[in-house]
Amino acid sequence: MTQTTSSVLGGDVRDLADDLRDLGVHAAAAAAAGDALAELAGRLRLAAATVEAQAAAHRGLLAVDWTGAAATAFAGLVAVRVVQLERLAADLAGLAGTASRRAAAGDALRAAAGWAS
């Protein structure tokens, strides 16, 4: 049994149409995830800014001329806290950047789905 060229091509075209429909479904899901990631990126940036403000306040405490042994211990604790806050702010900013890039990828998929439909 042999198939004609048109029947083979017809099957390929139908398969391609199914693939494009599936791409649209996946792109819609990715777009929704992209929107959520964009919102997450905004929240992470806000958290990073808050942490950076806390670090600045702690640095201000280090500038005060404290006296005595307790003051030395306090200054040491504040210095450690500044380092921790700066690391946390950097981590939050990095997560925000990752979320933004993934949101942009979702936007690209959404555009591709619009093109494919």
Jmol script that loads the backbone (N, CA, C; Angstrom):
load data "model"
ATOM      1  N   MET A   1       0.845  -1.159   0.000  1.00  0.00           N
ATOM      2  CA  MET A   1       0.000   0.000   0.000  1.00  0.00           C
ATOM      3  C   MET A   1       0.897   1.230   0.000  1.00  0.00           C
ATOM      4  N   THR A   2       0.686   2.106  -0.944  1.00  0.00           N
ATOM      5  CA  THR A   2       1.484   3.326  -1.030  1.00  0.00           C
ATOM      6  C   THR A   2       0.603   4.526  -0.717  1.00  0.00           C
ATOM      7  N   GLN A   3       1.233   5.530  -0.167  1.00  0.00           N
ATOM      8  CA  GLN A   3       0.504   6.759   0.142  1.00  0.00           C
ATOM      9  C   GLN A   3       0.839   7.806  -0.907  1.00  0.00           C
ATOM     10  N   THR A   4      -0.121   8.619  -1.188  1.00  0.00           N
ATOM     11  CA  THR A   4       0.140   9.702  -2.130  1.00  0.00           C
ATOM     12  C   THR A   4       0.849  10.837  -1.397  1.00  0.00           C
ATOM     13  N   THR A   5       1.505  11.674  -2.173  1.00  0.00           N
ATOM     14  CA  THR A   5       2.218  12.814  -1.593  1.00  0.00           C
ATOM     15  C   THR A   5       1.260  13.720  -0.839  1.00  0.00           C
ATOM     16  N   SER A   6       0.068  13.936  -1.391  1.00  0.00           N
ATOM     17  CA  SER A   6      -0.881  14.839  -0.731  1.00  0.00           C
ATOM     18  C   SER A   6      -1.346  14.272   0.602  1.00  0.00           C
ATOM     19  N   SER A   7      -1.507  12.951   0.691  1.00  0.00           N
ATOM     20  CA  SER A   7      -1.947  12.391   1.974  1.00  0.00           C
ATOM     21  C   SER A   7      -0.841  12.494   3.015  1.00  0.00           C
ATOM     22  N   VAL A   8       0.402  12.321   2.601  1.00  0.00           N
ATOM     23  CA  VAL A   8       1.521  12.456   3.533  1.00  0.00           C
ATOM     24  C   VAL A   8       1.647  13.909   3.973  1.00  0.00           C
ATOM     25  N   LEU A   9       1.603  14.830   3.010  1.00  0.00           N
ATOM     26  CA  LEU A   9       1.714  16.247   3.351  1.00  0.00           C
ATOM     27  C   LEU A   9       0.530  16.708   4.185  1.00  0.00           C
ATOM     28  N   GLY A  10      -0.653  16.193   3.885  1.00  0.00           N
ATOM     29  CA  GLY A  10      -1.827  16.559   4.678  1.00  0.00           C
ATOM     30  C   GLY A  10      -1.647  16.170   6.129  1.00  0.00           C
ATOM     31  N   GLY A  11      -1.096  14.981   6.360  1.00  0.00           N
ATOM     32  CA  GLY A  11      -0.823  14.549   7.733  1.00  0.00           C
ATOM     33  C   GLY A  11       0.200  15.441   8.398  1.00  0.00           C
ATOM     34  N   ASP A  12       1.233  15.827   7.649  1.00  0.00           N
ATOM     35  CA  ASP A  12       2.262  16.709   8.205  1.00  0.00           C
ATOM     36  C   ASP A  12       1.682  18.068   8.564  1.00  0.00           C
ATOM     37  N   VAL A  13       0.801  18.577   7.711  1.00  0.00           N
ATOM     38  CA  VAL A  13       0.189  19.879   7.973  1.00  0.00           C
ATOM     39  C   VAL A  13      -0.701  19.799   9.207  1.00  0.00           C
ATOM     40  N   ARG A  14      -1.476  18.703   9.315  1.00  0.00           N
ATOM     41  CA  ARG A  14      -2.320  18.535  10.503  1.00  0.00           C
ATOM     42  C   ARG A  14      -1.460  18.427  11.752  1.00  0.00           C
ATOM     43  N   ASP A  15      -0.361  17.676  11.678  1.00  0.00           N
ATOM     44  CA  ASP A  15       0.536  17.548  12.825  1.00  0.00           C
ATOM     45  C   ASP A  15       1.115  18.903  13.212  1.00  0.00           C
ATOM     46  N   LEU A  16       1.490  19.686  12.215  1.00  0.00           N
ATOM     47  CA  LEU A  16       2.039  21.015  12.479  1.00  0.00           C
ATOM     48  C   LEU A  16       0.983  21.905  13.134  1.00  0.00           C
ATOM     49  N   ALA A  17      -0.249  21.827  12.653  1.00  0.00           N
ATOM     50  CA  ALA A  17      -1.331  22.625  13.244  1.00  0.00           C
ATOM     51  C   ALA A  17      -1.547  22.224  14.701  1.00  0.00           C
ATOM     52  N   ASP A  18      -1.518  20.914  14.970  1.00  0.00           N
ATOM     53  CA  ASP A  18      -1.651  20.446  16.357  1.00  0.00           C
ATOM     54  C   ASP A  18      -0.507  20.964  17.211  1.00  0.00           C
ATOM     55  N   ASP A  19       0.702  20.912  16.662  1.00  0.00           N
ATOM     56  CA  ASP A  19       1.871  21.404  17.400  1.00  0.00           C
ATOM     57  C   ASP A  19       1.736  22.892  17.704  1.00  0.00           C
ATOM     58  N   LEU A  20       1.249  23.661  16.733  1.00  0.00           N
ATOM     59  CA  LEU A  20       1.078  25.101  16.944  1.00  0.00           C
ATOM     60  C   LEU A  20       0.005  25.379  17.995  1.00  0.00           C
ATOM     61  N   ARG A  21      -1.086  24.584  17.977  1.00  0.00           N
ATOM     62  CA  ARG A  21      -2.118  24.734  19.009  1.00  0.00           C
ATOM     63  C   ARG A  21      -1.538  24.420  20.382  1.00  0.00           C
ATOM     64  N   ASP A  22      -0.752  23.340  20.459  1.00  0.00           N
ATOM     65  CA  ASP A  22      -0.110  22.980  21.726  1.00  0.00           C
ATOM     66  C   ASP A  22       0.831  24.084  22.188  1.00  0.00           C
ATOM     67  N   LEU A  23       1.551  24.687  21.249  1.00  0.00           N
ATOM     68  CA  LEU A  23       2.439  25.799  21.589  1.00  0.00           C
ATOM     69  C   LEU A  23       1.640  26.945  22.197  1.00  0.00           C
ATOM     70  N   GLY A  24       0.467  27.209  21.643  1.00  0.00           N
ATOM     71  CA  GLY A  24      -0.384  28.267  22.184  1.00  0.00           C
ATOM     72  C   GLY A  24      -0.811  27.980  23.609  1.00  0.00           C
ATOM     73  N   VAL A  25      -1.159  26.724  23.901  1.00  0.00           N
ATOM     74  CA  VAL A  25      -1.549  26.337  25.261  1.00  0.00           C
ATOM     75  C   VAL A  25      -0.373  26.498  26.206  1.00  0.00           C
ATOM     76  N   HIS A  26       0.793  26.018  25.791  1.00  0.00           N
ATOM     77  CA  HIS A  26       1.985  26.128  26.636  1.00  0.00           C
ATOM     78  C   HIS A  26       2.396  27.588  26.812  1.00  0.00           C
ATOM     79  N   ALA A  27       2.262  28.359  25.764  1.00  0.00           N
ATOM     80  CA  ALA A  27       2.632  29.776  25.848  1.00  0.00           C
ATOM     81  C   ALA A  27       1.699  30.522  26.793  1.00  0.00           C
ATOM     82  N   ALA A  28       0.417  30.172  26.776  1.00  0.00           N
ATOM     83  CA  ALA A  28      -0.525  30.821  27.696  1.00  0.00           C
ATOM     84  C   ALA A  28      -0.150  30.511  29.141  1.00  0.00           C
ATOM     85  N   ALA A  29       0.207  29.264  29.399  1.00  0.00           N
ATOM     86  CA  ALA A  29       0.635  28.889  30.753  1.00  0.00           C
ATOM     87  C   ALA A  29       1.923  29.608  31.126  1.00  0.00           C
ATOM     88  N   ALA A  30       2.849  29.678  30.191  1.00  0.00           N
ATOM     89  CA  ALA A  30       4.114  30.368  30.459  1.00  0.00           C
ATOM     90  C   ALA A  30       3.886  31.862  30.655  1.00  0.00           C
ATOM     91  N   ALA A  31       2.941  32.422  29.925  1.00  0.00           N
ATOM     92  CA  ALA A  31       2.650  33.852  30.074  1.00  0.00           C
ATOM     93  C   ALA A  31       2.090  34.141  31.455  1.00  0.00           C
ATOM     94  N   ALA A  32       1.204  33.269  31.940  1.00  0.00           N
ATOM     95  CA  ALA A  32       0.668  33.453  33.290  1.00  0.00           C
ATOM     96  C   ALA A  32       1.791  33.359  34.312  1.00  0.00           C
ATOM     97  N   ALA A  33       2.668  32.392  34.108  1.00  0.00           N
ATOM     98  CA  ALA A  33       3.821  32.267  35.007  1.00  0.00           C
ATOM     99  C   ALA A  33       4.718  33.486  34.875  1.00  0.00           C
ATOM    100  N   GLY A  34       4.863  33.999  33.673  1.00  0.00           N
ATOM    101  CA  GLY A  34       5.676  35.193  33.452  1.00  0.00           C
ATOM    102  C   GLY A  34       5.121  36.390  34.198  1.00  0.00           C
ATOM    103  N   ASP A  35       3.793  36.536  34.207  1.00  0.00           N
ATOM    104  CA  ASP A  35       3.172  37.637  34.952  1.00  0.00           C
ATOM    105  C   ASP A  35       3.442  37.494  36.441  1.00  0.00           C
ATOM    106  N   ALA A  36       3.324  36.267  36.945  1.00  0.00           N
ATOM    107  CA  ALA A  36       3.593  36.025  38.366  1.00  0.00           C
ATOM    108  C   ALA A  36       5.058  36.305  38.688  1.00  0.00           C
ATOM    109  N   LEU A  37       5.949  35.924  37.785  1.00  0.00           N
ATOM    110  CA  LEU A  37       7.375  36.181  38.003  1.00  0.00           C
ATOM    111  C   LEU A  37       7.682  37.672  37.978  1.00  0.00           C
ATOM    112  N   ALA A  38       7.009  38.403  37.116  1.00  0.00           N
ATOM    113  CA  ALA A  38       7.220  39.854  37.079  1.00  0.00           C
ATOM    114  C   ALA A  38       6.778  40.488  38.396  1.00  0.00           C
ATOM    115  N   GLU A  39       5.644  40.026  38.934  1.00  0.00           N
ATOM    116  CA  GLU A  39       5.182  40.528  40.234  1.00  0.00           C
ATOM    117  C   GLU A  39       6.170  40.149  41.330  1.00  0.00           C
ATOM    118  N   LEU A  40       6.660  38.910  41.289  1.00  0.00           N
ATOM    119  CA  LEU A  40       7.650  38.457  42.263  1.00  0.00           C
ATOM    120  C   LEU A  40       8.916  39.300  42.178  1.00  0.00           C
ATOM    121  N   ALA A  41       9.352  39.605  40.973  1.00  0.00           N
ATOM    122  CA  ALA A  41      10.555  40.427  40.802  1.00  0.00           C
ATOM    123  C   ALA A  41      10.373  41.790  41.459  1.00  0.00           C
ATOM    124  N   GLY A  42       9.203  42.379  41.296  1.00  0.00           N
ATOM    125  CA  GLY A  42       8.928  43.663  41.931  1.00  0.00           C
ATOM    126  C   GLY A  42       8.977  43.572  43.442  1.00  0.00           C
ATOM    127  N   ARG A  43       8.396  42.518  43.984  1.00  0.00           N
ATOM    128  CA  ARG A  43       8.409  42.332  45.441  1.00  0.00           C
ATOM    129  C   ARG A  43       9.824  42.087  45.953  1.00  0.00           C
ATOM    130  N   LEU A  44      10.598  41.323  45.204  1.00  0.00           N
ATOM    131  CA  LEU A  44      11.982  41.068  45.615  1.00  0.00           C
ATOM    132  C   LEU A  44      12.809  42.346  45.581  1.00  0.00           C
ATOM    133  N   ARG A  45      12.575  43.184  44.579  1.00  0.00           N
ATOM    134  CA  ARG A  45      13.295  44.469  44.523  1.00  0.00           C
ATOM    135  C   ARG A  45      12.932  45.345  45.720  1.00  0.00           C
ATOM    136  N   LEU A  46      11.651  45.353  46.091  1.00  0.00           N
ATOM    137  CA  LEU A  46      11.216  46.122  47.255  1.00  0.00           C
ATOM    138  C   LEU A  46      11.862  45.576  48.526  1.00  0.00           C
ATOM    139  N   ALA A  47      11.910  44.248  48.656  1.00  0.00           N
ATOM    140  CA  ALA A  47      12.557  43.636  49.824  1.00  0.00           C
ATOM    141  C   ALA A  47      14.039  43.977  49.857  1.00  0.00           C
ATOM    142  N   ALA A  48      14.689  43.935  48.705  1.00  0.00           N
ATOM    143  CA  ALA A  48      16.120  44.268  48.646  1.00  0.00           C
ATOM    144  C   ALA A  48      16.342  45.718  49.059  1.00  0.00           C
ATOM    145  N   ALA A  49      15.477  46.613  48.618  1.00  0.00           N
ATOM    146  CA  ALA A  49      15.612  48.026  48.992  1.00  0.00           C
ATOM    147  C   ALA A  49      15.419  48.207  50.495  1.00  0.00           C
ATOM    148  N   THR A  50      14.473  47.471  51.072  1.00  0.00           N
ATOM    149  CA  THR A  50      14.239  47.542  52.518  1.00  0.00           C
ATOM    150  C   THR A  50      15.455  47.053  53.281  1.00  0.00           C
ATOM    151  N   VAL A  51      16.026  45.948  52.830  1.00  0.00           N
ATOM    152  CA  VAL A  51      17.211  45.395  53.489  1.00  0.00           C
ATOM    153  C   VAL A  51      18.391  46.349  53.338  1.00  0.00           C
ATOM    154  N   GLU A  52      18.532  46.952  52.174  1.00  0.00           N
ATOM    155  CA  GLU A  52      19.615  47.925  51.975  1.00  0.00           C
ATOM    156  C   GLU A  52      19.448  49.119  52.918  1.00  0.00           C
ATOM    157  N   ALA A  53      18.203  49.550  53.151  1.00  0.00           N
ATOM    158  CA  ALA A  53      17.955  50.649  54.092  1.00  0.00           C
ATOM    159  C   ALA A  53      18.338  50.236  55.515  1.00  0.00           C
ATOM    160  N   GLN A  54      18.043  48.986  55.874  1.00  0.00           N
ATOM    161  CA  GLN A  54      18.441  48.494  57.197  1.00  0.00           C
ATOM    162  C   GLN A  54      19.959  48.473  57.327  1.00  0.00           C
ATOM    163  N   ALA A  55      20.634  48.033  56.279  1.00  0.00           N
ATOM    164  CA  ALA A  55      22.100  48.007  56.306  1.00  0.00           C
ATOM    165  C   ALA A  55      22.648  49.422  56.475  1.00  0.00           C
ATOM    166  N   ALA A  56      22.050  50.385  55.801  1.00  0.00           N
ATOM    167  CA  ALA A  56      22.496  51.781  55.929  1.00  0.00           C
ATOM    168  C   ALA A  56      22.296  52.274  57.358  1.00  0.00           C
ATOM    169  N   ALA A  57      21.168  51.917  57.964  1.00  0.00           N
ATOM    170  CA  ALA A  57      20.922  52.318  59.357  1.00  0.00           C
ATOM    171  C   ALA A  57      21.959  51.697  60.283  1.00  0.00           C
ATOM    172  N   HIS A  58      22.298  50.449  60.034  1.00  0.00           N
ATOM    173  CA  HIS A  58      23.313  49.783  60.855  1.00  0.00           C
ATOM    174  C   HIS A  58      24.688  50.423  60.650  1.00  0.00           C
ATOM    175  N   ARG A  59      24.991  50.794  59.410  1.00  0.00           N
ATOM    176  CA  ARG A  59      26.263  51.483  59.168  1.00  0.00           C
ATOM    177  C   ARG A  59      26.300  52.810  59.931  1.00  0.00           C
ATOM    178  N   GLY A  60      25.153  53.468  60.015  1.00  0.00           N
ATOM    179  CA  GLY A  60      25.061  54.700  60.793  1.00  0.00           C
ATOM    180  C   GLY A  60      25.357  54.458  62.263  1.00  0.00           C
ATOM    181  N   LEU A  61      24.897  53.319  62.788  1.00  0.00           N
ATOM    182  CA  LEU A  61      25.200  52.977  64.182  1.00  0.00           C
ATOM    183  C   LEU A  61      26.699  52.786  64.380  1.00  0.00           C
ATOM    184  N   LEU A  62      27.365  52.257  63.366  1.00  0.00           N
ATOM    185  CA  LEU A  62      28.812  52.051  63.471  1.00  0.00           C
ATOM    186  C   LEU A  62      29.561  53.378  63.523  1.00  0.00           C
ATOM    187  N   ALA A  63      28.975  54.424  62.978  1.00  0.00           N
ATOM    188  CA  ALA A  63      29.640  55.728  62.953  1.00  0.00           C
ATOM    189  C   ALA A  63      29.565  56.447  64.303  1.00  0.00           C
ATOM    190  N   VAL A  64      28.657  55.996  65.176  1.00  0.00           N
ATOM    191  CA  VAL A  64      28.521  56.616  66.501  1.00  0.00           C
ATOM    192  C   VAL A  64      29.756  56.287  67.332  1.00  0.00           C
ATOM    193  N   ASP A  65      30.204  57.240  68.107  1.00  0.00           N
ATOM    194  CA  ASP A  65      31.394  57.052  68.952  1.00  0.00           C
ATOM    195  C   ASP A  65      30.971  56.409  70.272  1.00  0.00           C
ATOM    196  N   TRP A  66      30.877  55.096  70.258  1.00  0.00           N
ATOM    197  CA  TRP A  66      30.496  54.351  71.448  1.00  0.00           C
ATOM    198  C   TRP A  66      31.713  54.240  72.368  1.00  0.00           C
ATOM    199  N   THR A  67      31.469  54.038  73.660  1.00  0.00           N
ATOM    200  CA  THR A  67      32.587  53.891  74.606  1.00  0.00           C
ATOM    201  C   THR A  67      32.399  52.640  75.443  1.00  0.00           C
ATOM    202  N   GLY A  68      33.508  52.098  75.918  1.00  0.00           N
ATOM    203  CA  GLY A  68      33.480  50.958  76.822  1.00  0.00           C
ATOM    204  C   GLY A  68      33.512  49.627  76.104  1.00  0.00           C
ATOM    205  N   ALA A  69      33.675  48.558  76.908  1.00  0.00           N
ATOM    206  CA  ALA A  69      33.773  47.196  76.379  1.00  0.00           C
ATOM    207  C   ALA A  69      32.461  46.757  75.736  1.00  0.00           C
ATOM    208  N   ALA A  70      31.345  47.127  76.350  1.00  0.00           N
ATOM    209  CA  ALA A  70      30.049  46.757  75.779  1.00  0.00           C
ATOM    210  C   ALA A  70      29.864  47.408  74.413  1.00  0.00           C
ATOM    211  N   ALA A  71      30.372  48.624  74.288  1.00  0.00           N
ATOM    212  CA  ALA A  71      30.266  49.321  73.011  1.00  0.00           C
ATOM    213  C   ALA A  71      31.050  48.600  71.924  1.00  0.00           C
ATOM    214  N   THR A  72      32.220  48.059  72.285  1.00  0.00           N
ATOM    215  CA  THR A  72      33.033  47.319  71.314  1.00  0.00           C
ATOM    216  C   THR A  72      32.285  46.074  70.841  1.00  0.00           C
ATOM    217  N   ALA A  73      31.668  45.361  71.791  1.00  0.00           N
ATOM    218  CA  ALA A  73      30.903  44.162  71.435  1.00  0.00           C
ATOM    219  C   ALA A  73      29.707  44.538  70.560  1.00  0.00           C
ATOM    220  N   PHE A  74      29.018  45.613  70.934  1.00  0.00           N
ATOM    221  CA  PHE A  74      27.860  46.061  70.163  1.00  0.00           C
ATOM    222  C   PHE A  74      28.271  46.438  68.745  1.00  0.00           C
ATOM    223  N   ALA A  75      29.356  47.176  68.624  1.00  0.00           N
ATOM    224  CA  ALA A  75      29.838  47.577  67.302  1.00  0.00           C
ATOM    225  C   ALA A  75      30.190  46.353  66.467  1.00  0.00           C
ATOM    226  N   GLY A  76      30.776  45.331  67.094  1.00  0.00           N
ATOM    227  CA  GLY A  76      31.099  44.096  66.377  1.00  0.00           C
ATOM    228  C   GLY A  76      29.848  43.399  65.873  1.00  0.00           C
ATOM    229  N   LEU A  77      28.820  43.332  66.718  1.00  0.00           N
ATOM    230  CA  LEU A  77      27.559  42.705  66.311  1.00  0.00           C
ATOM    231  C   LEU A  77      26.896  43.479  65.166  1.00  0.00           C
ATOM    232  N   VAL A  78      26.933  44.795  65.272  1.00  0.00           N
ATOM    233  CA  VAL A  78      26.336  45.616  64.216  1.00  0.00           C
ATOM    234  C   VAL A  78      27.098  45.432  62.906  1.00  0.00           C
ATOM    235  N   ALA A  79      28.420  45.361  62.986  1.00  0.00           N
ATOM    236  CA  ALA A  79      29.228  45.166  61.776  1.00  0.00           C
ATOM    237  C   ALA A  79      28.889  43.836  61.104  1.00  0.00           C
ATOM    238  N   VAL A  80      28.717  42.790  61.905  1.00  0.00           N
ATOM    239  CA  VAL A  80      28.337  41.480  61.355  1.00  0.00           C
ATOM    240  C   VAL A  80      26.959  41.572  60.709  1.00  0.00           C
ATOM    241  N   ARG A  81      26.048  42.269  61.370  1.00  0.00           N
ATOM    242  CA  ARG A  81      24.687  42.413  60.836  1.00  0.00           C
ATOM    243  C   ARG A  81      24.698  43.175  59.509  1.00  0.00           C
ATOM    244  N   VAL A  82      25.540  44.179  59.395  1.00  0.00           N
ATOM    245  CA  VAL A  82      25.650  44.927  58.136  1.00  0.00           C
ATOM    246  C   VAL A  82      26.061  43.987  57.005  1.00  0.00           C
ATOM    247  N   VAL A  83      27.051  43.156  57.250  1.00  0.00           N
ATOM    248  CA  VAL A  83      27.512  42.210  56.226  1.00  0.00           C
ATOM    249  C   VAL A  83      26.382  41.253  55.849  1.00  0.00           C
ATOM    250  N   GLN A  84      25.660  40.746  56.853  1.00  0.00           N
ATOM    251  CA  GLN A  84      24.548  39.833  56.577  1.00  0.00           C
ATOM    252  C   GLN A  84      23.458  40.523  55.754  1.00  0.00           C
ATOM    253  N   LEU A  85      23.135  41.746  56.119  1.00  0.00           N
ATOM    254  CA  LEU A  85      22.104  42.483  55.387  1.00  0.00           C
ATOM    255  C   LEU A  85      22.533  42.772  53.955  1.00  0.00           C
ATOM    256  N   GLU A  86      23.788  43.123  53.765  1.00  0.00           N
ATOM    257  CA  GLU A  86      24.279  43.386  52.409  1.00  0.00           C
ATOM    258  C   GLU A  86      24.227  42.123  51.552  1.00  0.00           C
ATOM    259  N   ARG A  87      24.579  40.981  52.138  1.00  0.00           N
ATOM    260  CA  ARG A  87      24.501  39.709  51.396  1.00  0.00           C
ATOM    261  C   ARG A  87      23.055  39.379  51.047  1.00  0.00           C
ATOM    262  N   LEU A  88      22.155  39.577  52.016  1.00  0.00           N
ATOM    263  CA  LEU A  88      20.740  39.309  51.771  1.00  0.00           C
ATOM    264  C   LEU A  88      20.200  40.213  50.669  1.00  0.00           C
ATOM    265  N   ALA A  89      20.558  41.486  50.716  1.00  0.00           N
ATOM    266  CA  ALA A  89      20.111  42.418  49.675  1.00  0.00           C
ATOM    267  C   ALA A  89      20.623  41.982  48.306  1.00  0.00           C
ATOM    268  N   ALA A  90      21.870  41.549  48.240  1.00  0.00           N
ATOM    269  CA  ALA A  90      22.431  41.083  46.964  1.00  0.00           C
ATOM    270  C   ALA A  90      21.706  39.830  46.481  1.00  0.00           C
ATOM    271  N   ASP A  91      21.406  38.904  47.397  1.00  0.00           N
ATOM    272  CA  ASP A  91      20.672  37.694  47.021  1.00  0.00           C
ATOM    273  C   ASP A  91      19.276  38.037  46.508  1.00  0.00           C
ATOM    274  N   LEU A  92      18.589  38.944  47.207  1.00  0.00           N
ATOM    275  CA  LEU A  92      17.247  39.348  46.773  1.00  0.00           C
ATOM    276  C   LEU A  92      17.291  40.030  45.411  1.00  0.00           C
ATOM    277  N   ALA A  93      18.277  40.880  45.206  1.00  0.00           N
ATOM    278  CA  ALA A  93      18.415  41.546  43.910  1.00  0.00           C
ATOM    279  C   ALA A  93      18.698  40.524  42.809  1.00  0.00           C
ATOM    280  N   GLY A  94      19.524  39.522  43.110  1.00  0.00           N
ATOM    281  CA  GLY A  94      19.799  38.468  42.136  1.00  0.00           C
ATOM    282  C   GLY A  94      18.553  37.672  41.794  1.00  0.00           C
ATOM    283  N   LEU A  95      17.753  37.339  42.819  1.00  0.00           N
ATOM    284  CA  LEU A  95      16.499  36.625  42.576  1.00  0.00           C
ATOM    285  C   LEU A  95      15.538  37.476  41.753  1.00  0.00           C
ATOM    286  N   ALA A  96      15.509  38.772  42.038  1.00  0.00           N
ATOM    287  CA  ALA A  96      14.648  39.670  41.262  1.00  0.00           C
ATOM    288  C   ALA A  96      15.080  39.690  39.799  1.00  0.00           C
ATOM    289  N   GLY A  97      16.384  39.712  39.561  1.00  0.00           N
ATOM    290  CA  GLY A  97      16.886  39.690  38.189  1.00  0.00           C
ATOM    291  C   GLY A  97      16.514  38.407  37.472  1.00  0.00           C
ATOM    292  N   THR A  98      16.646  37.280  38.172  1.00  0.00           N
ATOM    293  CA  THR A  98      16.274  35.993  37.586  1.00  0.00           C
ATOM    294  C   THR A  98      14.783  35.959  37.266  1.00  0.00           C
ATOM    295  N   ALA A  99      13.966  36.431  38.201  1.00  0.00           N
ATOM    296  CA  ALA A  99      12.521  36.452  37.968  1.00  0.00           C
ATOM    297  C   ALA A  99      12.174  37.354  36.787  1.00  0.00           C
ATOM    298  N   SER A 100      12.856  38.484  36.673  1.00  0.00           N
ATOM    299  CA  SER A 100      12.609  39.395  35.543  1.00  0.00           C
ATOM    300  C   SER A 100      12.964  38.734  34.218  1.00  0.00           C
ATOM    301  N   ARG A 101      14.102  38.041  34.190  1.00  0.00           N
ATOM    302  CA  ARG A 101      14.506  37.361  32.946  1.00  0.00           C
ATOM    303  C   ARG A 101      13.510  36.267  32.584  1.00  0.00           C
ATOM    304  N   ARG A 102      13.039  35.531  33.580  1.00  0.00           N
ATOM    305  CA  ARG A 102      12.060  34.477  33.289  1.00  0.00           C
ATOM    306  C   ARG A 102      10.727  35.067  32.856  1.00  0.00           C
ATOM    307  N   ALA A 103      10.356  36.204  33.441  1.00  0.00           N
ATOM    308  CA  ALA A 103       9.131  36.881  33.012  1.00  0.00           C
ATOM    309  C   ALA A 103       9.264  37.338  31.567  1.00  0.00           C
ATOM    310  N   ALA A 104      10.433  37.842  31.201  1.00  0.00           N
ATOM    311  CA  ALA A 104      10.671  38.264  29.819  1.00  0.00           C
ATOM    312  C   ALA A 104      10.586  37.073  28.873  1.00  0.00           C
ATOM    313  N   ALA A 105      11.075  35.922  29.317  1.00  0.00           N
ATOM    314  CA  ALA A 105      10.966  34.714  28.490  1.00  0.00           C
ATOM    315  C   ALA A 105       9.498  34.350  28.303  1.00  0.00           C
ATOM    316  N   GLY A 106       8.695  34.524  29.352  1.00  0.00           N
ATOM    317  CA  GLY A 106       7.254  34.288  29.235  1.00  0.00           C
ATOM    318  C   GLY A 106       6.616  35.248  28.247  1.00  0.00           C
ATOM    319  N   ASP A 107       7.064  36.509  28.259  1.00  0.00           N
ATOM    320  CA  ASP A 107       6.561  37.489  27.290  1.00  0.00           C
ATOM    321  C   ASP A 107       6.919  37.070  25.870  1.00  0.00           C
ATOM    322  N   ALA A 108       8.125  36.545  25.697  1.00  0.00           N
ATOM    323  CA  ALA A 108       8.546  36.086  24.368  1.00  0.00           C
ATOM    324  C   ALA A 108       7.686  34.913  23.913  1.00  0.00           C
ATOM    325  N   LEU A 109       7.379  34.002  24.835  1.00  0.00           N
ATOM    326  CA  LEU A 109       6.513  32.872  24.479  1.00  0.00           C
ATOM    327  C   LEU A 109       5.108  33.352  24.143  1.00  0.00           C
ATOM    328  N   ARG A 110       4.629  34.342  24.890  1.00  0.00           N
ATOM    329  CA  ARG A 110       3.301  34.894  24.619  1.00  0.00           C
ATOM    330  C   ARG A 110       3.278  35.502  23.215  1.00  0.00           C
ATOM    331  N   ALA A 111       4.336  36.211  22.855  1.00  0.00           N
ATOM    332  CA  ALA A 111       4.426  36.800  21.519  1.00  0.00           C
ATOM    333  C   ALA A 111       4.475  35.708  20.460  1.00  0.00           C
ATOM    334  N   ALA A 112       5.212  34.640  20.746  1.00  0.00           N
ATOM    335  CA  ALA A 112       5.294  33.524  19.796  1.00  0.00           C
ATOM    336  C   ALA A 112       3.935  32.865  19.636  1.00  0.00           C
ATOM    337  N   ALA A 113       3.193  32.755  20.724  1.00  0.00           N
ATOM    338  CA  ALA A 113       1.865  32.143  20.637  1.00  0.00           C
ATOM    339  C   ALA A 113       0.942  33.014  19.794  1.00  0.00           C
ATOM    340  N   GLY A 114       1.060  34.320  19.941  1.00  0.00           N
ATOM    341  CA  GLY A 114       0.253  35.224  19.125  1.00  0.00           C
ATOM    342  C   GLY A 114       0.601  35.111  17.658  1.00  0.00           C
ATOM    343  N   TRP A 115       1.880  34.919  17.390  1.00  0.00           N
ATOM    344  CA  TRP A 115       2.330  34.753  16.013  1.00  0.00           C
ATOM    345  C   TRP A 115       1.834  33.430  15.451  1.00  0.00           C
ATOM    346  N   ALA A 116       1.838  32.378  16.294  1.00  0.00           N
ATOM    347  CA  ALA A 116       1.488  31.042  15.820  1.00  0.00           C
ATOM    348  C   ALA A 116      -0.012  30.877  15.637  1.00  0.00           C
ATOM    349  N   SER A 117      -0.816  31.673  16.329  1.00  0.00           N
ATOM    350  CA  SER A 117      -2.267  31.454  16.240  1.00  0.00           C
ATOM    351  C   SER A 117      -2.884  32.172  15.066  1.00  0.00           C
TER     352      SER A 117
END
end "model"
wireframe off; spacefill off
backbone 0.3
color backbone group
